[in-house]
Amino acid sequence: MGGEIYTQALVRGRFLKRTGGVVALSELIELTGPAPTDLPAWQAQWARDVALPPTKAPAPSDW
């Protein structure tokens, strides 16, 4: 309380469009602001290790 940080989380996700494909990074940055550039080395390495290749999302008719 009183402004103390009790926990932090690092979340990685992929945002998909209903019409297929992924939401462009530029669209996310416009809404959320840029990604932090001061990640600890282990977090930056983890992000690289778990990165998914670009893909086209299934069409809503395939759900």
mmCIF file of the C-alpha atoms, coordinates in Angstrom:
data_MODEL
# 
_entry.id   MODEL 
# 
loop_
_atom_site.group_PDB 
_atom_site.id 
_atom_site.type_symbol 
_atom_site.label_atom_id 
_atom_site.label_alt_id 
_atom_site.label_comp_id 
_atom_site.label_asym_id 
_atom_site.label_entity_id 
_atom_site.label_seq_id 
_atom_site.pdbx_PDB_ins_code 
_atom_site.Cartn_x 
_atom_site.Cartn_y 
_atom_site.Cartn_z 
_atom_site.occupancy 
_atom_site.B_iso_or_equiv 
_atom_site.pdbx_formal_charge 
_atom_site.auth_seq_id 
_atom_site.auth_comp_id 
_atom_site.auth_asym_id 
_atom_site.auth_atom_id 
_atom_site.pdbx_PDB_model_num 
ATOM 1  C CA . MET A 1 1  ? 0.000   0.000   0.000   1.00 0.00 ? 1  MET A CA 1 
ATOM 2  C CA . GLY A 1 2  ? 1.084   3.584   -0.149  1.00 0.00 ? 2  GLY A CA 1 
ATOM 3  C CA . GLY A 1 3  ? 2.589   3.221   -3.615  1.00 0.00 ? 3  GLY A CA 1 
ATOM 4  C CA . GLU A 1 4  ? 4.607   0.059   -2.939  1.00 0.00 ? 4  GLU A CA 1 
ATOM 5  C CA . ILE A 1 5  ? 4.891   -2.474  -5.737  1.00 0.00 ? 5  ILE A CA 1 
ATOM 6  C CA . TYR A 1 6  ? 4.086   -5.959  -4.465  1.00 0.00 ? 6  TYR A CA 1 
ATOM 7  C CA . THR A 1 7  ? 4.478   -7.860  -7.705  1.00 0.00 ? 7  THR A CA 1 
ATOM 8  C CA . GLN A 1 8  ? 5.367   -7.442  -11.327 1.00 0.00 ? 8  GLN A CA 1 
ATOM 9  C CA . ALA A 1 9  ? 4.538   -9.658  -14.284 1.00 0.00 ? 9  ALA A CA 1 
ATOM 10 C CA . LEU A 1 10 ? 5.921   -10.179 -17.737 1.00 0.00 ? 10 LEU A CA 1 
ATOM 11 C CA . VAL A 1 11 ? 3.280   -11.322 -20.200 1.00 0.00 ? 11 VAL A CA 1 
ATOM 12 C CA . ARG A 1 12 ? 3.733   -12.216 -23.823 1.00 0.00 ? 12 ARG A CA 1 
ATOM 13 C CA . GLY A 1 13 ? 0.750   -12.579 -26.097 1.00 0.00 ? 13 GLY A CA 1 
ATOM 14 C CA . ARG A 1 14 ? -0.429  -12.523 -29.663 1.00 0.00 ? 14 ARG A CA 1 
ATOM 15 C CA . PHE A 1 15 ? -3.461  -10.449 -30.577 1.00 0.00 ? 15 PHE A CA 1 
ATOM 16 C CA . LEU A 1 16 ? -5.516  -11.877 -33.419 1.00 0.00 ? 16 LEU A CA 1 
ATOM 17 C CA . LYS A 1 17 ? -7.955  -10.077 -35.688 1.00 0.00 ? 17 LYS A CA 1 
ATOM 18 C CA . ARG A 1 18 ? -11.417 -11.490 -36.168 1.00 0.00 ? 18 ARG A CA 1 
ATOM 19 C CA . THR A 1 19 ? -10.898 -11.104 -39.901 1.00 0.00 ? 19 THR A CA 1 
ATOM 20 C CA . GLY A 1 20 ? -7.717  -13.184 -39.800 1.00 0.00 ? 20 GLY A CA 1 
ATOM 21 C CA . GLY A 1 21 ? -4.094  -12.400 -39.188 1.00 0.00 ? 21 GLY A CA 1 
ATOM 22 C CA . VAL A 1 22 ? -2.477  -10.674 -36.253 1.00 0.00 ? 22 VAL A CA 1 
ATOM 23 C CA . VAL A 1 23 ? -2.854  -7.134  -34.979 1.00 0.00 ? 23 VAL A CA 1 
ATOM 24 C CA . ALA A 1 24 ? 0.115   -5.132  -36.237 1.00 0.00 ? 24 ALA A CA 1 
ATOM 25 C CA . LEU A 1 25 ? 2.663   -4.053  -33.661 1.00 0.00 ? 25 LEU A CA 1 
ATOM 26 C CA . SER A 1 26 ? 2.192   -0.458  -34.798 1.00 0.00 ? 26 SER A CA 1 
ATOM 27 C CA . GLU A 1 27 ? -1.517  -0.669  -33.857 1.00 0.00 ? 27 GLU A CA 1 
ATOM 28 C CA . LEU A 1 28 ? -0.695  -2.012  -30.389 1.00 0.00 ? 28 LEU A CA 1 
ATOM 29 C CA . ILE A 1 29 ? 1.957   0.636   -29.792 1.00 0.00 ? 29 ILE A CA 1 
ATOM 30 C CA . GLU A 1 30 ? -0.530  3.333   -30.795 1.00 0.00 ? 30 GLU A CA 1 
ATOM 31 C CA . LEU A 1 31 ? -2.906  2.082   -28.093 1.00 0.00 ? 31 LEU A CA 1 
ATOM 32 C CA . THR A 1 32 ? -0.479  1.094   -25.333 1.00 0.00 ? 32 THR A CA 1 
ATOM 33 C CA . GLY A 1 33 ? 2.722   3.024   -25.903 1.00 0.00 ? 33 GLY A CA 1 
ATOM 34 C CA . PRO A 1 34 ? 6.090   1.517   -26.746 1.00 0.00 ? 34 PRO A CA 1 
ATOM 35 C CA . ALA A 1 35 ? 7.488   -1.591  -25.082 1.00 0.00 ? 35 ALA A CA 1 
ATOM 36 C CA . PRO A 1 36 ? 9.929   -0.964  -22.262 1.00 0.00 ? 36 PRO A CA 1 
ATOM 37 C CA . THR A 1 37 ? 13.555  -0.842  -23.320 1.00 0.00 ? 37 THR A CA 1 
ATOM 38 C CA . ASP A 1 38 ? 15.027  -1.446  -19.885 1.00 0.00 ? 38 ASP A CA 1 
ATOM 39 C CA . LEU A 1 39 ? 14.245  -5.152  -19.500 1.00 0.00 ? 39 LEU A CA 1 
ATOM 40 C CA . PRO A 1 40 ? 16.749  -7.195  -17.554 1.00 0.00 ? 40 PRO A CA 1 
ATOM 41 C CA . ALA A 1 41 ? 18.915  -9.368  -19.811 1.00 0.00 ? 41 ALA A CA 1 
ATOM 42 C CA . TRP A 1 42 ? 17.160  -12.584 -18.747 1.00 0.00 ? 42 TRP A CA 1 
ATOM 43 C CA . GLN A 1 43 ? 13.749  -11.182 -19.715 1.00 0.00 ? 43 GLN A CA 1 
ATOM 44 C CA . ALA A 1 44 ? 14.992  -9.998  -23.100 1.00 0.00 ? 44 ALA A CA 1 
ATOM 45 C CA . GLN A 1 45 ? 16.510  -13.453 -23.731 1.00 0.00 ? 45 GLN A CA 1 
ATOM 46 C CA . TRP A 1 46 ? 13.297  -15.169 -22.635 1.00 0.00 ? 46 TRP A CA 1 
ATOM 47 C CA . ALA A 1 47 ? 11.287  -12.986 -25.031 1.00 0.00 ? 47 ALA A CA 1 
ATOM 48 C CA . ARG A 1 48 ? 13.567  -14.028 -27.904 1.00 0.00 ? 48 ARG A CA 1 
ATOM 49 C CA . ASP A 1 49 ? 13.433  -17.704 -26.893 1.00 0.00 ? 49 ASP A CA 1 
ATOM 50 C CA . VAL A 1 50 ? 9.636   -17.893 -26.850 1.00 0.00 ? 50 VAL A CA 1 
ATOM 51 C CA . ALA A 1 51 ? 8.954   -15.707 -29.900 1.00 0.00 ? 51 ALA A CA 1 
ATOM 52 C CA . LEU A 1 52 ? 6.459   -17.205 -32.304 1.00 0.00 ? 52 LEU A CA 1 
ATOM 53 C CA . PRO A 1 53 ? 6.836   -16.903 -36.039 1.00 0.00 ? 53 PRO A CA 1 
ATOM 54 C CA . PRO A 1 54 ? 4.343   -14.631 -37.805 1.00 0.00 ? 54 PRO A CA 1 
ATOM 55 C CA . THR A 1 55 ? 1.224   -16.524 -38.768 1.00 0.00 ? 55 THR A CA 1 
ATOM 56 C CA . LYS A 1 56 ? -2.197  -15.936 -40.174 1.00 0.00 ? 56 LYS A CA 1 
ATOM 57 C CA . ALA A 1 57 ? -4.970  -16.515 -37.655 1.00 0.00 ? 57 ALA A CA 1 
ATOM 58 C CA . PRO A 1 58 ? -7.750  -18.920 -38.550 1.00 0.00 ? 58 PRO A CA 1 
ATOM 59 C CA . ALA A 1 59 ? -10.798 -17.290 -40.072 1.00 0.00 ? 59 ALA A CA 1 
ATOM 60 C CA . PRO A 1 60 ? -13.823 -16.999 -37.742 1.00 0.00 ? 60 PRO A CA 1 
ATOM 61 C CA . SER A 1 61 ? -15.546 -19.616 -39.890 1.00 0.00 ? 61 SER A CA 1 
ATOM 62 C CA . ASP A 1 62 ? -12.820 -22.082 -38.820 1.00 0.00 ? 62 ASP A CA 1 
ATOM 63 C CA . TRP A 1 63 ? -13.531 -21.611 -35.077 1.00 0.00 ? 63 TRP A CA 1 
# 
